[in-house]
Amino acid sequence: MKISAPELAHAEGNITYRVAVESATGLQPLWFSLAEQYTELVSDRADGALAALLFPAMVRGEDIHVEGVLSERLYYNLSGRCQALLRSLDPTLKTIKIHAPHLASATSESTAKSTGVATGFSGGVDSFCALVDHYPRYNPTVVPSHAITHLLYNNVGSHGSGGKELFLNRYRALQPFVKTLELPFVAVNSNAGEFYNGLPFAKVHTVLNTTVPLVLQRGIRVFLYASALHYAKISSSGAGGTAKIDPLLLPLLSTENLDAVSVGCEYTRAEKLLRLTEVPDTYAHLDVCCASHKQGGNCSQCDKCLWTLVALEAVGALEHYENQFNMERYRQIRDRYLPEILLGDHPRSGELLTLAASHNYTFPKKARLFARIPLFLKGRQTFRHWRDRLRKQ
């Protein structure tokens, strides 16, 4: 695989970072595009392109030749340690060689003055928690070196088949709230996800999302990545996506100019949600839904919505979020969902049961009755089948 030196082009009010990628599958451009007003953020280094293409190259076992200027630190990390970490998570990946004749070991003049601190913001639990912890309005004691100055909204694969249209719809839905924060809200559109050949975004999201601040490292000095898992669940072995290795992986995606940092691993998801209930700004803007077809708002029936609603009910904060969820729909299916929690069949059952106990929450009688039904049947698999049939009604 050959990656050309990056070119920066201005057109129709946007600036586009572009490289040509020549591989076994042919010649294809890789690009990142954002509003022209953020031109001062965009780097001319090849770092973002290399980070975006490392995983696809390892899938195919193709060595990479980088023609542009590359951070010496990133070259060192991606040539060895990062590949070893990714292969421990996915042994089917191949070890490859990176050839980069133009290394930059010192901070260049064009990036020496970068001071930005960025985090991605989607309105979800993880990103809201990162904002609450690192934005002075919510946390006056945050250290200046990690106080958020920019919010990012990326299209690098998380919007599925909805593509650019869904990306823009979701971005626009968040704009009114972000405007009240008086922070730049940088929308970055890219075709990076197309190089992953249908790989689930959840498997590689840490790498793909970090390519954006690497492209913007001329103005962004610190990237705070809102990690989803508690430190107790960090592991480089077994099935799973890059969320399992965020605190290990992000330092290996850093450069002399950009420090990529995992934040939020000190909390369980239940602890994050409890923290957000103390912030009124979340009441009208929390968006946790995982329904890929949605144009905005919470469907109130997918797994993420239901788990969040039960947790909010358990801590007595459900009424604060009435306008963000369809409460009638939730109440119709709540008692069919709760047995999954009570029986421990849900990956986050323990968190939710602990949260409920700490707030003296008693699960509804009907849900407790449904949870007993499997005991008279043929085991948990029968329960799951019964539960799925009920959900389709």
NURO-13349 format. One record per residue (C-alpha): residue number from 1; chain; z, x, y. Coordinates in steps of 0.05 Angstrom, whole numbers, plus 5000, padded with zeros to 4 digits. Layout:
<rs>
R  lumba  milum    pz    px    py
R    NUM      A     Z     X     Y
...
</rs>
This chain:
<rs>
R  lumba  milum    pz    px    py
R      1      A  5000  5000  5000
R      2      A  4980  5026  5069
R      3      A  5014  5001  5133
R      4      A  4977  5017  5198
R      5      A  5011  5037  5262
R      6      A  5036  4974  5299
R      7      A  4995  4944  5355
R      8      A  5024  4901  5410
R      9      A  4978  4847  5437
R     10      A  4986  4796  5493
R     11      A  4951  4729  5488
R     12      A  4965  4656  5508
R     13      A  5034  4672  5535
R     14      A  5057  4708  5472
R     15      A  5066  4780  5451
R     16      A  5048  4796  5379
R     17      A  5070  4856  5338
R     18      A  5017  4868  5286
R     19      A  5001  4917  5230
R     20      A  4944  4919  5180
R     21      A  4967  4920  5108
R     22      A  4920  4947  5055
R     23      A  4944  4936  4984
R     24      A  4920  4919  4914
R     25      A  4911  4847  4937
R     26      A  4865  4866  4994
R     27      A  4870  4874  5070
R     28      A  4917  4827  5107
R     29      A  4952  4830  5175
R     30      A  5028  4825  5181
R     31      A  5050  4798  5248
R     32      A  5110  4775  5289
R     33      A  5098  4733  5352
R     34      A  5144  4711  5408
R     35      A  5142  4689  5480
R     36      A  5115  4741  5528
R     37      A  5178  4737  5570
R     38      A  5213  4777  5515
R     39      A  5164  4834  5516
R     40      A  5218  4884  5535
R     41      A  5252  4872  5467
R     42      A  5193  4890  5424
R     43      A  5191  4959  5391
R     44      A  5128  4999  5375
R     45      A  5162  5029  5313
R     46      A  5138  5013  5242
R     47      A  5209  4997  5220
R     48      A  5202  4921  5218
R     49      A  5137  4924  5180
R     50      A  5165  4972  5127
R     51      A  5227  4930  5116
R     52      A  5185  4867  5109
R     53      A  5139  4898  5057
R     54      A  5188  4939  5015
R     55      A  5206  4882  4967
R     56      A  5133  4860  4955
R     57      A  5114  4932  4942
R     58      A  5171  4940  4892
R     59      A  5149  4876  4857
R     60      A  5079  4906  4846
R     61      A  5101  4978  4838
R     62      A  5058  5002  4896
R     63      A  5077  5064  4936
R     64      A  5077  5054  5012
R     65      A  5041  5098  5063
R     66      A  5065  5086  5134
R     67      A  5019  5109  5190
R     68      A  5064  5089  5249
R     69      A  5128  5122  5276
R     70      A  5186  5107  5230
R     71      A  5261  5114  5239
R     72      A  5286  5173  5199
R     73      A  5349  5135  5180
R     74      A  5310  5075  5154
R     75      A  5262  5120  5116
R     76      A  5321  5155  5083
R     77      A  5355  5090  5064
R     78      A  5293  5053  5039
R     79      A  5267  5112  5000
R     80      A  5327  5114  4954
R     81      A  5392  5077  4962
R     82      A  5364  5010  4984
R     83      A  5316  5008  4925
R     84      A  5372  5024  4877
R     85      A  5413  4967  4906
R     86      A  5356  4917  4902
R     87      A  5340  4938  4830
R     88      A  5413  4928  4810
R     89      A  5404  4856  4833
R     90      A  5334  4849  4803
R     91      A  5318  4899  4748
R     92      A  5246  4877  4745
R     93      A  5232  4912  4811
R     94      A  5199  4981  4807
R     95      A  5221  5044  4843
R     96      A  5167  5066  4892
R     97      A  5154  5124  4939
R     98      A  5149  5118  5014
R     99      A  5103  5167  5051
R    100      A  5117  5170  5126
R    101      A  5093  5232  5163
R    102      A  5116  5208  5232
R    103      A  5192  5205  5231
R    104      A  5236  5197  5292
R    105      A  5305  5225  5283
R    106      A  5333  5215  5353
R    107      A  5337  5153  5396
R    108      A  5272  5149  5434
R    109      A  5267  5139  5509
R    110      A  5239  5070  5499
R    111      A  5300  5046  5460
R    112      A  5356  5088  5491
R    113      A  5377  5032  5538
R    114      A  5378  4975  5488
R    115      A  5442  4935  5496
R    116      A  5428  4868  5464
R    117      A  5472  4836  5411
R    118      A  5434  4783  5371
R    119      A  5449  4734  5317
R    120      A  5407  4680  5284
R    121      A  5425  4609  5302
R    122      A  5406  4548  5261
R    123      A  5464  4502  5276
R    124      A  5491  4511  5205
R    125      A  5562  4528  5185
R    126      A  5550  4603  5177
R    127      A  5511  4613  5242
R    128      A  5559  4568  5282
R    129      A  5618  4609  5256
R    130      A  5584  4674  5277
R    131      A  5573  4644  5346
R    132      A  5645  4620  5352
R    133      A  5672  4688  5332
R    134      A  5626  4730  5376
R    135      A  5610  4690  5439
R    136      A  5661  4699  5495
R    137      A  5662  4625  5513
R    138      A  5692  4610  5445
R    139      A  5727  4676  5433
R    140      A  5749  4710  5497
R    141      A  5778  4769  5458
R    142      A  5712  4790  5425
R    143      A  5698  4864  5438
R    144      A  5641  4874  5488
R    145      A  5601  4916  5440
R    146      A  5594  4856  5393
R    147      A  5592  4799  5443
R    148      A  5528  4758  5432
R    149      A  5474  4765  5485
R    150      A  5414  4735  5448
R    151      A  5403  4680  5396
R    152      A  5345  4685  5348
R    153      A  5307  4630  5311
R    154      A  5260  4658  5258
R    155      A  5201  4632  5219
R    156      A  5199  4682  5162
R    157      A  5199  4634  5103
R    158      A  5259  4589  5111
R    159      A  5218  4528  5132
R    160      A  5181  4523  5066
R    161      A  5119  4480  5064
R    162      A  5136  4452  5133
R    163      A  5110  4518  5163
R    164      A  5101  4527  5237
R    165      A  5107  4453  5254
R    166      A  5175  4446  5222
R    167      A  5197  4512  5251
R    168      A  5181  4489  5322
R    169      A  5211  4420  5312
R    170      A  5277  4450  5288
R    171      A  5276  4501  5345
R    172      A  5264  4447  5398
R    173      A  5321  4404  5369
R    174      A  5369  4462  5381
R    175      A  5344  4481  5451
R    176      A  5386  4430  5491
R    177      A  5451  4456  5462
R    178      A  5432  4530  5468
R    179      A  5413  4518  5540
R    180      A  5486  4500  5554
R    181      A  5506  4568  5527
R    182      A  5462  4604  5579
R    183      A  5436  4652  5526
R    184      A  5364  4671  5512
R    185      A  5340  4633  5451
R    186      A  5284  4674  5421
R    187      A  5236  4639  5373
R    188      A  5199  4688  5329
R    189      A  5141  4664  5287
R    190      A  5114  4708  5231
R    191      A  5072  4708  5168
R    192      A  5120  4756  5133
R    193      A  5139  4704  5081
R    194      A  5067  4701  5057
R    195      A  5073  4770  5026
R    196      A  5127  4745  4978
R    197      A  5080  4705  4934
R    198      A  5123  4644  4925
R    199      A  5189  4680  4915
R    200      A  5247  4633  4935
R    201      A  5268  4649  5006
R    202      A  5341  4645  4983
R    203      A  5328  4706  4939
R    204      A  5306  4752  4996
R    205      A  5330  4720  5061
R    206      A  5373  4778  5083
R    207      A  5314  4826  5083
R    208      A  5265  4778  5115
R    209      A  5313  4757  5171
R    210      A  5331  4829  5187
R    211      A  5257  4847  5198
R    212      A  5260  4808  5263
R    213      A  5314  4849  5299
R    214      A  5280  4912  5272
R    215      A  5217  4889  5309
R    216      A  5260  4874  5370
R    217      A  5302  4938  5369
R    218      A  5275  4962  5435
R    219      A  5323  4912  5467
R    220      A  5369  4892  5410
R    221      A  5423  4943  5391
R    222      A  5467  4902  5345
R    223      A  5446  4848  5296
R    224      A  5502  4803  5270
R    225      A  5479  4771  5205
R    226      A  5517  4708  5188
R    227      A  5533  4719  5114
R    228      A  5546  4660  5069
R    229      A  5593  4688  5016
R    230      A  5665  4712  5018
R    231      A  5678  4785  5002
R    232      A  5707  4764  4935
R    233      A  5638  4741  4913
R    234      A  5600  4803  4934
R    235      A  5567  4834  4873
R    236      A  5504  4873  4859
R    237      A  5499  4850  4787
R    238      A  5477  4785  4754
R    239      A  5430  4732  4778
R    240      A  5427  4712  4851
R    241      A  5396  4727  4918
R    242      A  5410  4779  4971
R    243      A  5469  4737  4998
R    244      A  5510  4770  4943
R    245      A  5499  4839  4973
R    246      A  5496  4827  5048
R    247      A  5552  4876  5067
R    248      A  5520  4930  5024
R    249      A  5448  4916  5042
R    250      A  5450  4908  5118
R    251      A  5474  4980  5134
R    252      A  5414  5004  5093
R    253      A  5368  4964  5138
R    254      A  5396  4995  5201
R    255      A  5365  5049  5244
R    256      A  5387  5099  5297
R    257      A  5375  5043  5348
R    258      A  5395  4980  5310
R    259      A  5461  4968  5275
R    260      A  5454  4910  5226
R    261      A  5523  4881  5210
R    262      A  5547  4828  5161
R    263      A  5595  4778  5193
R    264      A  5633  4719  5164
R    265      A  5649  4748  5096
R    266      A  5723  4744  5113
R    267      A  5720  4668  5107
R    268      A  5705  4620  5050
R    269      A  5657  4564  5070
R    270      A  5716  4516  5073
R    271      A  5752  4563  5121
R    272      A  5690  4568  5165
R    273      A  5683  4492  5167
R    274      A  5757  4484  5184
R    275      A  5748  4534  5241
R    276      A  5689  4494  5268
R    277      A  5728  4429  5270
R    278      A  5768  4461  5327
R    279      A  5705  4470  5369
R    280      A  5681  4405  5401
R    281      A  5611  4433  5413
R    282      A  5599  4430  5338
R    283      A  5612  4355  5335
R    284      A  5543  4336  5361
R    285      A  5504  4396  5336
R    286      A  5526  4416  5266
R    287      A  5464  4417  5220
R    288      A  5478  4435  5147
R    289      A  5422  4398  5112
R    290      A  5380  4433  5058
R    291      A  5327  4379  5052
R    292      A  5263  4418  5063
R    293      A  5224  4359  5090
R    294      A  5271  4341  5146
R    295      A  5250  4344  5219
R    296      A  5321  4350  5244
R    297      A  5389  4320  5230
R    298      A  5427  4314  5165
R    299      A  5403  4272  5106
R    300      A  5475  4259  5084
R    301      A  5456  4259  5010
R    302      A  5436  4330  4991
R    303      A  5487  4377  4961
R    304      A  5503  4414  5026
R    305      A  5511  4350  5065
R    306      A  5556  4317  5013
R    307      A  5601  4378  5004
R    308      A  5609  4384  5079
R    309      A  5625  4310  5088
R    310      A  5678  4312  5033
R    311      A  5709  4373  5065
R    312      A  5709  4341  5134
R    313      A  5741  4278  5105
R    314      A  5794  4319  5069
R    315      A  5816  4353  5134
R    316      A  5813  4288  5174
R    317      A  5755  4309  5218
R    318      A  5700  4263  5192
R    319      A  5700  4217  5253
R    320      A  5682  4276  5299
R    321      A  5615  4283  5264
R    322      A  5595  4209  5258
R    323      A  5533  4219  5300
R    324      A  5509  4278  5258
R    325      A  5511  4243  5191
R    326      A  5493  4175  5162
R    327      A  5563  4152  5144
R    328      A  5540  4089  5109
R    329      A  5496  4129  5062
R    330      A  5552  4178  5049
R    331      A  5602  4124  5030
R    332      A  5551  4092  4983
R    333      A  5545  4155  4941
R    334      A  5610  4191  4954
R    335      A  5646  4166  4892
R    336      A  5587  4187  4848
R    337      A  5589  4257  4877
R    338      A  5664  4270  4876
R    339      A  5672  4274  4800
R    340      A  5629  4337  4803
R    341      A  5682  4367  4849
R    342      A  5741  4341  4810
R    343      A  5714  4367  4744
R    344      A  5700  4436  4773
R    345      A  5625  4430  4760
R    346      A  5606  4449  4831
R    347      A  5603  4524  4850
R    348      A  5649  4510  4909
R    349      A  5696  4461  4874
R    350      A  5754  4509  4879
R    351      A  5747  4518  4954
R    352      A  5744  4444  4966
R    353      A  5802  4426  4920
R    354      A  5845  4480  4953
R    355      A  5826  4453  5022
R    356      A  5842  4382  5001
R    357      A  5909  4401  4972
R    358      A  5929  4440  5035
R    359      A  5916  4377  5076
R    360      A  5949  4329  5027
R    361      A  5884  4293  5015
R    362      A  5882  4244  4957
R    363      A  5813  4232  4926
R    364      A  5793  4158  4921
R    365      A  5815  4121  4859
R    366      A  5744  4103  4838
R    367      A  5723  4176  4840
R    368      A  5783  4196  4798
R    369      A  5765  4142  4748
R    370      A  5692  4165  4744
R    371      A  5717  4236  4732
R    372      A  5753  4212  4669
R    373      A  5691  4179  4639
R    374      A  5662  4244  4610
R    375      A  5725  4254  4569
R    376      A  5704  4195  4527
R    377      A  5631  4217  4522
R    378      A  5601  4281  4493
R    379      A  5621  4332  4546
R    380      A  5600  4356  4614
R    381      A  5525  4356  4599
R    382      A  5529  4281  4587
R    383      A  5567  4274  4652
R    384      A  5512  4311  4691
R    385      A  5459  4266  4661
R    386      A  5500  4204  4678
R    387      A  5512  4230  4749
R    388      A  5439  4245  4761
R    389      A  5419  4175  4739
R    390      A  5470  4145  4786
R    391      A  5443  4187  4844
R    392      A  5373  4160  4834
R    393      A  5395  4088  4841
</rs>
